[in-house]
Amino acid sequence: MALVGYARVSSIGQSLDVQLEKLKHCDKIFSEKRSSVDGERPALRECLSYLREGDVFIFTRIDRLARSVSHLSAVLDDLGRRGVTVRAVDQGIDTSTPEGRAMINMLATFAQFETELRKERQAEGIAKAKERGVRFGRQSKLTPEVGRRIQELRETGSMIREIMAETGLSKATVYRALSAPERP
């Protein structure tokens, strides 16, 4: 019987340290920095294939493991058939008991509900911001002044690569500025 840990954070800027500290008693730990909505989680895939009958699969919270109730159910069904017990440390869940199996499914349902509410609120906030005229994304470096400067440089015989070097813009942006109608 091996204690096998799995730790995951969603982005590069986040730290795995807290989860790894909670899993330090494990015989083997798999970890990664990937979003749960990312279907490509190589460390999770490797971890799940590593697990054998009698092993205990340990993670800190169920949201570190699964992206939805159906994904969690599929993982738990597979591990259950293979004789692997699951423990969520922070939530006190142990699937070796009927209570633990019931609790993990309830918590997964609540976690998915919370995620869906968060997405809904985010979408509403974005829609309201757009109604107010808020523009999303990076601000364009091609301002009217820069566009006029590109036109002037080209008219005086500057090469495209020289214009790119002076303005710090890409070739595509320089050509876009040159093909735009005359700027005031």
TORLO-587294 format. One record per atom (N, C-alpha, C): residue number from 1; atom name; x, y, z. Coordinates in nm, 3 decimals. Each point is the difference from the previous one (the first is absolute). Layout:
BEGIN
ATOM	i	at	u	v	w
ATOM	NUM	CA	X	Y	Z $
...
***
This chain:
BEGIN
ATOM	i	at	u	v	w
ATOM	1	N	0.084	-0.119	0.000 $
ATOM	1	CA	-0.084	0.119	0.000 $
ATOM	1	C	0.089	0.125	0.000 $
ATOM	2	N	-0.026	0.086	-0.098 $
ATOM	2	CA	0.075	0.125	-0.009 $
ATOM	2	C	-0.094	0.117	0.020 $
ATOM	3	N	0.051	0.104	0.064 $
ATOM	3	CA	-0.073	0.126	0.012 $
ATOM	3	C	0.048	0.088	-0.116 $
ATOM	4	N	-0.091	0.033	-0.091 $
ATOM	4	CA	0.036	0.074	-0.121 $
ATOM	4	C	-0.073	0.133	0.002 $
ATOM	5	N	0.078	0.110	-0.004 $
ATOM	5	CA	-0.058	0.133	0.006 $
ATOM	5	C	-0.007	0.068	-0.135 $
ATOM	6	N	-0.095	0.092	-0.012 $
ATOM	6	CA	-0.014	0.081	-0.121 $
ATOM	6	C	-0.029	0.143	0.043 $
ATOM	7	N	0.078	0.094	-0.055 $
ATOM	7	CA	-0.017	0.143	0.029 $
ATOM	7	C	-0.011	0.075	-0.132 $
ATOM	8	N	-0.089	0.100	-0.003 $
ATOM	8	CA	-0.016	0.080	-0.122 $
ATOM	8	C	-0.040	0.142	0.035 $
ATOM	9	N	0.061	0.094	-0.070 $
ATOM	9	CA	-0.046	0.139	0.003 $
ATOM	9	C	-0.033	0.038	-0.143 $
ATOM	10	N	-0.082	0.105	-0.014 $
ATOM	10	CA	-0.052	0.035	-0.132 $
ATOM	10	C	0.096	0.075	-0.089 $
ATOM	11	N	0.091	0.077	0.059 $
ATOM	11	CA	0.084	0.082	-0.086 $
ATOM	11	C	0.145	0.001	0.047 $
ATOM	12	N	0.085	0.044	-0.090 $
ATOM	12	CA	0.144	0.003	0.026 $
ATOM	12	C	0.032	0.088	0.121 $
ATOM	13	N	-0.074	0.108	0.020 $
ATOM	13	CA	0.028	0.093	0.109 $
ATOM	13	C	-0.037	-0.052	0.138 $
ATOM	14	N	-0.076	-0.108	0.007 $
ATOM	14	CA	-0.041	-0.054	0.129 $
ATOM	14	C	0.104	-0.101	0.050 $
ATOM	15	N	-0.003	-0.022	0.131 $
ATOM	15	CA	0.098	-0.088	0.061 $
ATOM	15	C	-0.063	-0.132	0.044 $
ATOM	16	N	0.073	-0.107	-0.018 $
ATOM	16	CA	-0.042	-0.133	0.043 $
ATOM	16	C	0.042	-0.029	0.145 $
ATOM	17	N	0.075	0.090	0.061 $
ATOM	17	CA	0.062	-0.026	0.130 $
ATOM	17	C	-0.097	-0.047	0.108 $
ATOM	18	N	-0.114	0.066	0.014 $
ATOM	18	CA	-0.096	-0.036	0.106 $
ATOM	18	C	-0.051	-0.142	-0.020 $
ATOM	19	N	-0.035	-0.033	-0.124 $
ATOM	19	CA	-0.049	-0.135	-0.028 $
ATOM	19	C	0.109	-0.105	0.021 $
ATOM	20	N	0.120	0.030	-0.048 $
ATOM	20	CA	0.110	-0.095	0.015 $
ATOM	20	C	0.033	-0.025	0.147 $
ATOM	21	N	-0.010	0.103	0.082 $
ATOM	21	CA	0.024	-0.016	0.144 $
ATOM	21	C	-0.102	-0.098	0.060 $
ATOM	22	N	-0.125	0.011	-0.042 $
ATOM	22	CA	-0.105	-0.089	0.052 $
ATOM	22	C	0.014	-0.143	-0.052 $
ATOM	23	N	0.074	-0.017	-0.108 $
ATOM	23	CA	0.017	-0.133	-0.059 $
ATOM	23	C	0.137	-0.061	0.027 $
ATOM	24	N	0.079	0.065	0.085 $
ATOM	24	CA	0.138	-0.044	0.019 $
ATOM	24	C	0.012	-0.142	0.056 $
ATOM	25	N	-0.105	-0.051	0.064 $
ATOM	25	CA	0.003	-0.137	0.053 $
ATOM	25	C	-0.021	-0.106	-0.109 $
ATOM	26	N	-0.031	0.042	-0.121 $
ATOM	26	CA	-0.024	-0.094	-0.110 $
ATOM	26	C	0.130	-0.064	-0.047 $
ATOM	27	N	-0.013	-0.120	-0.051 $
ATOM	27	CA	0.116	-0.072	-0.054 $
ATOM	27	C	0.044	0.059	-0.133 $
ATOM	28	N	-0.097	0.049	-0.079 $
ATOM	28	CA	0.028	0.058	-0.131 $
ATOM	28	C	-0.101	0.112	-0.022 $
ATOM	29	N	0.049	0.110	-0.059 $
ATOM	29	CA	-0.086	0.116	-0.025 $
ATOM	29	C	0.013	0.042	-0.146 $
ATOM	30	N	-0.114	0.022	-0.062 $
ATOM	30	CA	-0.007	0.055	-0.135 $
ATOM	30	C	-0.054	0.141	0.013 $
ATOM	31	N	0.058	0.094	-0.074 $
ATOM	31	CA	-0.049	0.138	0.009 $
ATOM	31	C	0.009	0.068	-0.136 $
ATOM	32	N	-0.085	0.103	-0.016 $
ATOM	32	CA	0.003	0.076	-0.125 $
ATOM	32	C	-0.067	0.135	0.018 $
ATOM	33	N	0.031	0.089	-0.094 $
ATOM	33	CA	-0.059	0.133	-0.004 $
ATOM	33	C	-0.081	0.009	-0.129 $
ATOM	34	N	-0.127	-0.035	0.011 $
ATOM	34	CA	-0.090	-0.004	-0.115 $
ATOM	34	C	-0.142	0.029	0.047 $
ATOM	35	N	-0.078	0.060	-0.086 $
ATOM	35	CA	-0.140	0.025	0.029 $
ATOM	35	C	-0.076	-0.133	-0.001 $
ATOM	36	N	-0.102	-0.010	0.085 $
ATOM	36	CA	-0.078	-0.124	0.002 $
ATOM	36	C	-0.085	-0.015	-0.125 $
ATOM	37	N	-0.029	0.110	-0.068 $
ATOM	37	CA	-0.078	-0.010	-0.123 $
ATOM	37	C	0.088	-0.046	-0.116 $
ATOM	38	N	0.129	0.002	0.022 $
ATOM	38	CA	0.094	-0.048	-0.101 $
ATOM	38	C	-0.007	-0.153	0.000 $
ATOM	39	N	-0.047	-0.057	-0.107 $
ATOM	39	CA	-0.010	-0.145	-0.009 $
ATOM	39	C	0.135	-0.068	0.004 $
ATOM	40	N	0.105	0.072	-0.031 $
ATOM	40	CA	0.136	-0.054	0.000 $
ATOM	40	C	0.067	0.026	0.134 $
ATOM	41	N	-0.012	-0.095	0.090 $
ATOM	41	CA	0.069	0.008	0.128 $
ATOM	41	C	0.088	-0.124	0.011 $
ATOM	42	N	0.122	0.010	-0.055 $
ATOM	42	CA	0.086	-0.119	-0.007 $
ATOM	42	C	0.035	-0.059	0.136 $
ATOM	43	N	0.020	0.083	0.102 $
ATOM	43	CA	0.035	-0.054	0.131 $
ATOM	43	C	-0.116	-0.079	0.060 $
ATOM	44	N	-0.123	0.049	-0.019 $
ATOM	44	CA	-0.117	-0.074	0.049 $
ATOM	44	C	-0.012	-0.133	-0.074 $
ATOM	45	N	0.014	0.005	-0.130 $
ATOM	45	CA	-0.008	-0.122	-0.081 $
ATOM	45	C	0.104	-0.102	0.047 $
ATOM	46	N	0.123	0.047	0.021 $
ATOM	46	CA	0.108	-0.087	0.045 $
ATOM	46	C	-0.030	-0.056	0.140 $
ATOM	47	N	-0.051	0.087	0.086 $
ATOM	47	CA	-0.033	-0.041	0.137 $
ATOM	47	C	-0.107	-0.108	-0.001 $
ATOM	48	N	-0.107	0.022	-0.076 $
ATOM	48	CA	-0.110	-0.097	-0.004 $
ATOM	48	C	0.045	-0.134	-0.056 $
ATOM	49	N	0.090	0.003	-0.097 $
ATOM	49	CA	0.048	-0.127	-0.055 $
ATOM	49	C	0.101	-0.068	0.095 $
ATOM	50	N	0.062	0.077	0.088 $
ATOM	50	CA	0.096	-0.054	0.096 $
ATOM	50	C	-0.069	-0.079	0.113 $
ATOM	51	N	-0.122	0.042	0.035 $
ATOM	51	CA	-0.071	-0.057	0.114 $
ATOM	51	C	-0.033	-0.148	-0.022 $
ATOM	52	N	0.018	-0.080	0.107 $
ATOM	52	CA	-0.026	-0.144	-0.004 $
ATOM	52	C	-0.097	-0.039	0.112 $
ATOM	53	N	-0.054	-0.119	-0.009 $
ATOM	53	CA	-0.093	-0.048	0.102 $
ATOM	53	C	0.064	0.010	0.139 $
ATOM	54	N	-0.078	0.053	0.094 $
ATOM	54	CA	0.047	0.017	0.136 $
ATOM	54	C	0.065	0.136	0.026 $
ATOM	55	N	0.034	0.074	-0.105 $
ATOM	55	CA	0.059	0.134	0.018 $
ATOM	55	C	-0.104	0.098	0.051 $
ATOM	56	N	0.048	0.108	0.059 $
ATOM	56	CA	-0.086	0.109	0.047 $
ATOM	56	C	0.040	0.124	-0.079 $
ATOM	57	N	-0.096	0.055	-0.070 $
ATOM	57	CA	0.021	0.120	-0.082 $
ATOM	57	C	-0.041	0.120	0.085 $
ATOM	58	N	0.095	0.092	0.023 $
ATOM	58	CA	-0.022	0.111	0.093 $
ATOM	58	C	0.021	0.134	-0.071 $
ATOM	59	N	-0.091	0.093	0.023 $
ATOM	59	CA	0.011	0.138	-0.050 $
ATOM	59	C	-0.061	0.089	0.106 $
ATOM	60	N	0.019	0.131	-0.013 $
ATOM	60	CA	-0.046	0.089	0.106 $
ATOM	60	C	-0.149	0.029	-0.007 $
ATOM	61	N	-0.051	0.029	-0.119 $
ATOM	61	CA	-0.141	0.033	-0.017 $
ATOM	61	C	-0.049	-0.059	-0.132 $
ATOM	62	N	-0.128	-0.031	-0.007 $
ATOM	62	CA	-0.050	-0.062	-0.123 $
ATOM	62	C	0.010	0.091	-0.121 $
ATOM	63	N	-0.003	0.132	0.021 $
ATOM	63	CA	0.012	0.090	-0.116 $
ATOM	63	C	0.141	-0.002	-0.057 $
ATOM	64	N	0.096	-0.056	0.070 $
ATOM	64	CA	0.135	-0.017	-0.053 $
ATOM	64	C	0.006	-0.118	-0.096 $
ATOM	65	N	-0.097	-0.090	0.013 $
ATOM	65	CA	-0.001	-0.122	-0.081 $
ATOM	65	C	-0.090	0.011	-0.122 $
ATOM	66	N	-0.126	0.034	0.020 $
ATOM	66	CA	-0.099	-0.012	-0.107 $
ATOM	66	C	-0.053	0.135	-0.044 $
ATOM	67	N	-0.040	0.006	-0.128 $
ATOM	67	CA	-0.053	0.123	-0.057 $
ATOM	67	C	-0.152	0.004	0.000 $
ATOM	68	N	-0.064	-0.114	0.026 $
ATOM	68	CA	-0.145	-0.007	0.002 $
ATOM	68	C	-0.043	-0.124	0.077 $
ATOM	69	N	-0.129	-0.007	0.029 $
ATOM	69	CA	-0.053	-0.117	0.070 $
ATOM	69	C	0.019	-0.125	-0.086 $
ATOM	70	N	-0.025	0.013	-0.130 $
ATOM	70	CA	0.013	-0.118	-0.086 $
ATOM	70	C	0.147	-0.046	-0.008 $
ATOM	71	N	0.094	0.096	-0.005 $
ATOM	71	CA	0.141	-0.037	-0.004 $
ATOM	71	C	0.039	-0.069	0.131 $
ATOM	72	N	-0.043	0.056	0.114 $
ATOM	72	CA	0.030	-0.061	0.129 $
ATOM	72	C	-0.059	-0.140	0.008 $
ATOM	73	N	-0.125	-0.015	-0.043 $
ATOM	73	CA	-0.064	-0.131	0.004 $
ATOM	73	C	0.077	-0.102	-0.084 $
ATOM	74	N	0.043	0.041	-0.117 $
ATOM	74	CA	0.076	-0.091	-0.086 $
ATOM	74	C	0.130	-0.042	0.068 $
ATOM	75	N	0.071	0.096	0.060 $
ATOM	75	CA	0.126	-0.032	0.069 $
ATOM	75	C	-0.026	-0.092	0.118 $
ATOM	76	N	-0.102	0.035	0.082 $
ATOM	76	CA	-0.030	-0.082	0.118 $
ATOM	76	C	-0.046	-0.140	-0.038 $
ATOM	77	N	-0.082	-0.011	-0.104 $
ATOM	77	CA	-0.045	-0.133	-0.044 $
ATOM	77	C	0.119	-0.085	-0.044 $
ATOM	78	N	0.088	0.061	-0.079 $
ATOM	78	CA	0.119	-0.072	-0.047 $
ATOM	78	C	0.085	-0.046	0.118 $
ATOM	79	N	0.027	0.092	0.092 $
ATOM	79	CA	0.085	-0.035	0.115 $
ATOM	79	C	-0.067	-0.103	0.089 $
ATOM	80	N	-0.131	0.013	0.019 $
ATOM	80	CA	-0.073	-0.098	0.081 $
ATOM	80	C	0.008	-0.139	-0.058 $
ATOM	81	N	-0.018	-0.012	-0.131 $
ATOM	81	CA	0.011	-0.130	-0.067 $
ATOM	81	C	0.140	-0.059	0.016 $
ATOM	82	N	0.100	0.087	0.007 $
ATOM	82	CA	0.138	-0.046	0.012 $
ATOM	82	C	0.044	-0.021	0.144 $
ATOM	83	N	-0.091	0.025	0.097 $
ATOM	83	CA	0.032	-0.022	0.140 $
ATOM	83	C	0.086	0.108	0.063 $
ATOM	84	N	-0.012	0.124	-0.052 $
ATOM	84	CA	0.077	0.113	0.053 $
ATOM	84	C	-0.092	0.086	0.087 $
ATOM	85	N	0.046	0.031	0.120 $
ATOM	85	CA	-0.075	0.088	0.091 $
ATOM	85	C	0.040	0.144	-0.026 $
ATOM	86	N	-0.095	0.091	0.018 $
ATOM	86	CA	0.024	0.142	-0.025 $
ATOM	86	C	-0.018	0.079	0.129 $
ATOM	87	N	0.091	0.095	0.024 $
ATOM	87	CA	-0.010	0.089	0.117 $
ATOM	87	C	0.021	0.145	-0.043 $
ATOM	88	N	-0.090	0.087	0.047 $
ATOM	88	CA	0.015	0.145	-0.018 $
ATOM	88	C	0.034	0.056	0.137 $
ATOM	89	N	0.125	0.036	0.020 $
ATOM	89	CA	0.053	0.037	0.131 $
ATOM	89	C	-0.076	0.115	0.066 $
ATOM	90	N	-0.015	0.113	-0.070 $
ATOM	90	CA	-0.062	0.118	0.060 $
ATOM	90	C	-0.148	-0.020	0.030 $
ATOM	91	N	-0.064	-0.091	-0.071 $
ATOM	91	CA	-0.143	-0.019	0.016 $
ATOM	91	C	-0.034	-0.124	0.082 $
ATOM	92	N	0.102	-0.067	0.050 $
ATOM	92	CA	-0.021	-0.116	0.086 $
ATOM	92	C	-0.077	-0.113	-0.067 $
ATOM	93	N	0.024	-0.021	-0.127 $
ATOM	93	CA	-0.072	-0.102	-0.075 $
ATOM	93	C	0.088	-0.122	-0.019 $
ATOM	94	N	-0.060	-0.117	0.021 $
ATOM	94	CA	0.069	-0.127	-0.019 $
ATOM	94	C	-0.100	-0.095	-0.063 $
ATOM	95	N	0.022	-0.041	-0.124 $
ATOM	95	CA	-0.097	-0.083	-0.071 $
ATOM	95	C	0.002	-0.147	0.042 $
ATOM	96	N	0.077	-0.031	0.104 $
ATOM	96	CA	-0.004	-0.137	0.051 $
ATOM	96	C	-0.127	-0.022	0.084 $
ATOM	97	N	-0.074	0.109	0.027 $
ATOM	97	CA	-0.124	-0.009	0.077 $
ATOM	97	C	-0.119	0.044	-0.086 $
ATOM	98	N	-0.118	-0.052	0.029 $
ATOM	98	CA	-0.119	0.045	-0.075 $
ATOM	98	C	-0.024	0.150	0.016 $
ATOM	99	N	0.026	0.051	0.119 $
ATOM	99	CA	-0.019	0.143	0.025 $
ATOM	99	C	0.094	0.083	-0.086 $
ATOM	100	N	0.125	-0.046	-0.011 $
ATOM	100	CA	0.099	0.070	-0.079 $
ATOM	100	C	-0.036	0.003	-0.147 $
ATOM	101	N	-0.054	-0.113	-0.050 $
ATOM	101	CA	-0.042	-0.005	-0.140 $
ATOM	101	C	-0.118	0.095	-0.025 $
ATOM	102	N	-0.094	0.005	0.093 $
ATOM	102	CA	-0.115	0.090	-0.015 $
ATOM	102	C	0.046	0.146	0.008 $
ATOM	103	N	0.089	0.029	0.094 $
ATOM	103	CA	0.046	0.137	0.020 $
ATOM	103	C	0.076	0.054	-0.121 $
ATOM	104	N	0.084	-0.082	-0.060 $
ATOM	104	CA	0.079	0.048	-0.112 $
ATOM	104	C	-0.091	0.036	-0.119 $
ATOM	105	N	-0.105	-0.077	-0.019 $
ATOM	105	CA	-0.093	0.032	-0.108 $
ATOM	105	C	-0.080	0.127	0.029 $
ATOM	106	N	-0.040	0.019	0.124 $
ATOM	106	CA	-0.073	0.123	0.036 $
ATOM	106	C	0.089	0.122	-0.017 $
ATOM	107	N	0.123	-0.009	0.048 $
ATOM	107	CA	0.090	0.114	-0.012 $
ATOM	107	C	0.032	0.031	-0.147 $
ATOM	108	N	0.011	-0.101	-0.082 $
ATOM	108	CA	0.024	0.021	-0.142 $
ATOM	108	C	-0.116	0.075	-0.063 $
ATOM	109	N	-0.122	-0.037	0.038 $
ATOM	109	CA	-0.118	0.068	-0.053 $
ATOM	109	C	0.001	0.147	0.041 $
ATOM	110	N	0.030	0.028	0.126 $
ATOM	110	CA	0.005	0.139	0.046 $
ATOM	110	C	0.112	0.078	-0.067 $
ATOM	111	N	0.114	-0.064	-0.021 $
ATOM	111	CA	0.112	0.067	-0.065 $
ATOM	111	C	-0.035	0.036	-0.144 $
ATOM	112	N	-0.067	-0.091	-0.071 $
ATOM	112	CA	-0.039	0.030	-0.137 $
ATOM	112	C	-0.105	0.110	-0.003 $
ATOM	113	N	-0.093	-0.001	0.092 $
ATOM	113	CA	-0.101	0.105	0.010 $
ATOM	113	C	0.065	0.135	0.023 $
ATOM	114	N	0.096	0.005	0.091 $
ATOM	114	CA	0.073	0.124	0.028 $
ATOM	114	C	0.074	0.050	-0.124 $
ATOM	115	N	0.064	-0.090	-0.073 $
ATOM	115	CA	0.071	0.037	-0.123 $
ATOM	115	C	-0.096	0.058	-0.103 $
ATOM	116	N	-0.115	-0.062	-0.016 $
ATOM	116	CA	-0.099	0.048	-0.096 $
ATOM	116	C	-0.054	0.138	0.040 $
ATOM	117	N	-0.023	0.021	0.129 $
ATOM	117	CA	-0.045	0.132	0.046 $
ATOM	117	C	0.106	0.106	-0.025 $
ATOM	118	N	0.126	-0.033	0.025 $
ATOM	118	CA	0.109	0.093	-0.022 $
ATOM	118	C	0.010	0.038	-0.148 $
ATOM	119	N	-0.013	-0.098	-0.088 $
ATOM	119	CA	0.004	0.027	-0.145 $
ATOM	119	C	-0.116	0.090	-0.041 $
ATOM	120	N	-0.117	-0.027	0.056 $
ATOM	120	CA	-0.118	0.079	-0.031 $
ATOM	120	C	0.019	0.145	0.045 $
ATOM	121	N	0.050	0.019	0.121 $
ATOM	121	CA	0.025	0.137	0.051 $
ATOM	121	C	0.104	0.071	-0.085 $
ATOM	122	N	0.103	-0.073	-0.039 $
ATOM	122	CA	0.105	0.059	-0.083 $
ATOM	122	C	-0.056	0.043	-0.134 $
ATOM	123	N	-0.082	-0.084	-0.062 $
ATOM	123	CA	-0.060	0.034	-0.130 $
ATOM	123	C	-0.090	0.122	0.013 $
ATOM	124	N	-0.077	0.008	0.108 $
ATOM	124	CA	-0.086	0.117	0.022 $
ATOM	124	C	0.084	0.126	0.017 $
ATOM	125	N	0.108	-0.010	0.075 $
ATOM	125	CA	0.088	0.115	0.021 $
ATOM	125	C	0.063	0.047	-0.129 $
ATOM	126	N	0.041	-0.091	-0.084 $
ATOM	126	CA	0.060	0.035	-0.129 $
ATOM	126	C	-0.104	0.067	-0.089 $
ATOM	127	N	-0.121	-0.056	-0.002 $
ATOM	127	CA	-0.107	0.059	-0.083 $
ATOM	127	C	-0.032	0.142	0.044 $
ATOM	128	N	-0.007	0.022	0.131 $
ATOM	128	CA	-0.029	0.135	0.052 $
ATOM	128	C	0.114	0.096	-0.034 $
ATOM	129	N	0.121	-0.046	0.011 $
ATOM	129	CA	0.115	0.085	-0.032 $
ATOM	129	C	-0.001	0.037	-0.148 $
ATOM	130	N	-0.033	-0.095	-0.085 $
ATOM	130	CA	-0.007	0.029	-0.144 $
ATOM	130	C	-0.110	0.101	-0.031 $
ATOM	131	N	-0.113	-0.010	0.072 $
ATOM	131	CA	-0.108	0.097	-0.017 $
ATOM	131	C	0.047	0.142	0.035 $
ATOM	132	N	0.089	0.009	0.098 $
ATOM	132	CA	0.054	0.131	0.042 $
ATOM	132	C	0.112	0.047	-0.091 $
ATOM	133	N	0.035	-0.083	-0.100 $
ATOM	133	CA	0.103	0.039	-0.095 $
ATOM	133	C	0.140	-0.043	0.037 $
ATOM	134	N	0.013	-0.083	0.101 $
ATOM	134	CA	0.133	-0.048	0.039 $
ATOM	134	C	0.051	-0.092	-0.109 $
ATOM	135	N	0.124	0.022	-0.038 $
ATOM	135	CA	0.063	-0.085	-0.102 $
ATOM	135	C	0.097	-0.093	0.070 $
ATOM	136	N	-0.004	-0.125	-0.041 $
ATOM	136	CA	0.087	-0.101	0.060 $
ATOM	136	C	0.119	-0.026	-0.091 $
ATOM	137	N	0.105	-0.051	0.058 $
ATOM	137	CA	0.119	-0.033	-0.077 $
ATOM	137	C	0.105	0.109	0.013 $
ATOM	138	N	0.113	-0.030	-0.061 $
ATOM	138	CA	0.113	0.091	0.006 $
ATOM	138	C	-0.029	0.125	-0.084 $
ATOM	139	N	0.043	0.113	0.050 $
ATOM	139	CA	-0.019	0.124	-0.074 $
ATOM	139	C	0.093	0.002	-0.121 $
ATOM	140	N	-0.054	0.048	-0.113 $
ATOM	140	CA	0.077	0.001	-0.124 $
ATOM	140	C	0.118	0.096	0.009 $
ATOM	141	N	0.115	-0.044	-0.051 $
ATOM	141	CA	0.117	0.087	-0.008 $
ATOM	141	C	-0.008	0.092	-0.121 $
ATOM	142	N	-0.091	-0.034	-0.091 $
ATOM	142	CA	-0.016	0.078	-0.122 $
ATOM	142	C	-0.100	0.112	0.024 $
ATOM	143	N	0.048	0.108	0.060 $
ATOM	143	CA	-0.084	0.118	0.024 $
ATOM	143	C	0.000	0.086	-0.126 $
ATOM	144	N	-0.092	0.095	-0.010 $
ATOM	144	CA	0.001	0.089	-0.116 $
ATOM	144	C	0.135	0.071	-0.019 $
ATOM	145	N	0.063	0.039	0.110 $
ATOM	145	CA	0.130	0.067	-0.010 $
ATOM	145	C	0.107	-0.093	-0.057 $
ATOM	146	N	0.000	-0.124	0.047 $
ATOM	146	CA	0.097	-0.098	-0.048 $
ATOM	146	C	-0.028	-0.030	-0.148 $
ATOM	147	N	-0.128	-0.009	-0.035 $
ATOM	147	CA	-0.037	-0.023	-0.140 $
ATOM	147	C	0.050	0.111	-0.091 $
ATOM	148	N	-0.015	0.124	0.045 $
ATOM	148	CA	0.051	0.113	-0.079 $
ATOM	148	C	0.151	-0.006	-0.012 $
ATOM	149	N	0.068	-0.036	0.109 $
ATOM	149	CA	0.146	-0.010	-0.001 $
ATOM	149	C	0.045	-0.108	-0.099 $
ATOM	150	N	-0.070	-0.113	-0.003 $
ATOM	150	CA	0.034	-0.108	-0.094 $
ATOM	150	C	-0.015	0.050	-0.144 $
ATOM	151	N	-0.110	0.071	-0.026 $
ATOM	151	CA	-0.024	0.055	-0.135 $
ATOM	151	C	0.114	0.095	-0.038 $
ATOM	152	N	0.039	0.088	0.094 $
ATOM	152	CA	0.107	0.096	-0.027 $
ATOM	152	C	0.132	-0.071	-0.029 $
ATOM	153	N	0.033	-0.099	0.083 $
ATOM	153	CA	0.125	-0.073	-0.019 $
ATOM	153	C	0.003	-0.069	-0.136 $
ATOM	154	N	-0.110	-0.058	-0.039 $
ATOM	154	CA	-0.005	-0.070	-0.128 $
ATOM	154	C	0.012	0.099	-0.116 $
ATOM	155	N	-0.065	0.114	0.012 $
ATOM	155	CA	0.005	0.102	-0.105 $
ATOM	155	C	0.141	0.057	-0.018 $
ATOM	156	N	0.078	-0.002	0.108 $
ATOM	156	CA	0.137	0.051	-0.010 $
ATOM	156	C	0.098	-0.109	-0.040 $
ATOM	157	N	-0.052	-0.120	-0.034 $
ATOM	157	CA	0.086	-0.105	-0.054 $
ATOM	157	C	0.048	-0.103	0.100 $
ATOM	158	N	-0.050	0.002	0.122 $
ATOM	158	CA	0.042	-0.101	0.098 $
ATOM	158	C	-0.047	-0.138	-0.040 $
ATOM	159	N	0.083	-0.099	0.025 $
ATOM	159	CA	-0.035	-0.139	-0.029 $
ATOM	159	C	-0.092	-0.051	0.112 $
ATOM	160	N	-0.076	-0.103	-0.031 $
ATOM	160	CA	-0.094	-0.057	0.098 $
ATOM	160	C	0.073	-0.044	0.126 $
ATOM	161	N	0.114	-0.066	-0.013 $
ATOM	161	CA	0.073	-0.046	0.119 $
ATOM	161	C	0.050	0.117	0.084 $
ATOM	162	N	0.032	0.114	-0.064 $
ATOM	162	CA	0.042	0.119	0.075 $
ATOM	162	C	-0.118	0.058	0.077 $
ATOM	163	N	-0.116	0.001	-0.064 $
ATOM	163	CA	-0.120	0.051	0.066 $
ATOM	163	C	-0.035	-0.091	0.118 $
ATOM	164	N	0.012	-0.132	-0.021 $
ATOM	164	CA	-0.026	-0.095	0.108 $
ATOM	164	C	0.094	0.025	0.118 $
ATOM	165	N	0.127	0.023	-0.028 $
ATOM	165	CA	0.098	0.022	0.107 $
ATOM	165	C	-0.030	0.129	0.075 $
ATOM	166	N	-0.038	0.105	-0.072 $
ATOM	166	CA	-0.025	0.129	0.065 $
ATOM	166	C	-0.128	-0.001	0.083 $
ATOM	167	N	-0.103	-0.064	-0.052 $
ATOM	167	CA	-0.129	0.003	0.070 $
ATOM	167	C	-0.019	-0.116	0.096 $
ATOM	168	N	0.078	-0.107	-0.016 $
ATOM	168	CA	-0.016	-0.117	0.086 $
ATOM	168	C	-0.122	-0.083	-0.037 $
ATOM	169	N	-0.050	0.019	-0.123 $
ATOM	169	CA	-0.119	-0.072	-0.044 $
ATOM	169	C	0.038	-0.115	-0.094 $
ATOM	170	N	-0.091	-0.093	-0.014 $
ATOM	170	CA	0.025	-0.114	-0.089 $
ATOM	170	C	-0.019	0.043	-0.145 $
ATOM	171	N	0.049	-0.085	-0.089 $
ATOM	171	CA	-0.013	0.027	-0.143 $
ATOM	171	C	-0.147	0.012	-0.040 $
ATOM	172	N	-0.083	-0.090	0.053 $
ATOM	172	CA	-0.143	0.003	-0.033 $
ATOM	172	C	-0.065	0.131	0.043 $
ATOM	173	N	0.036	0.050	0.117 $
ATOM	173	CA	-0.057	0.125	0.050 $
ATOM	173	C	0.046	0.117	-0.085 $
ATOM	174	N	0.126	0.000	-0.039 $
ATOM	174	CA	0.052	0.108	-0.085 $
ATOM	174	C	-0.074	-0.001	-0.133 $
ATOM	175	N	-0.016	-0.116	-0.061 $
ATOM	175	CA	-0.073	-0.007	-0.128 $
ATOM	175	C	-0.146	0.040	0.017 $
ATOM	176	N	-0.060	-0.037	0.114 $
ATOM	176	CA	-0.139	0.040	0.026 $
ATOM	176	C	-0.010	0.152	0.006 $
ATOM	177	N	0.095	0.063	0.066 $
ATOM	177	CA	0.001	0.147	0.009 $
ATOM	177	C	0.019	0.064	-0.136 $
ATOM	178	N	0.083	-0.060	-0.083 $
ATOM	178	CA	0.026	0.054	-0.133 $
ATOM	178	C	-0.120	-0.017	-0.094 $
ATOM	179	N	-0.078	-0.104	0.022 $
ATOM	179	CA	-0.115	-0.024	-0.088 $
ATOM	179	C	-0.126	0.073	0.047 $
ATOM	180	N	0.007	0.058	0.122 $
ATOM	180	CA	-0.116	0.073	0.052 $
ATOM	180	C	-0.019	0.129	-0.079 $
ATOM	181	N	-0.126	0.047	-0.002 $
ATOM	181	CA	-0.023	0.129	-0.067 $
ATOM	181	C	0.084	0.110	0.065 $
ATOM	182	N	0.024	0.103	-0.073 $
ATOM	182	CA	0.080	0.114	0.046 $
ATOM	182	C	-0.047	0.043	0.139 $
ATOM	183	N	0.094	0.018	0.092 $
ATOM	183	CA	-0.033	0.042	0.136 $
ATOM	183	C	0.004	0.152	0.010 $
ATOM	184	N	-0.088	0.056	0.082 $
ATOM	184	CA	-0.003	0.147	0.014 $
ATOM	184	C	0.125	0.057	0.059 $
***
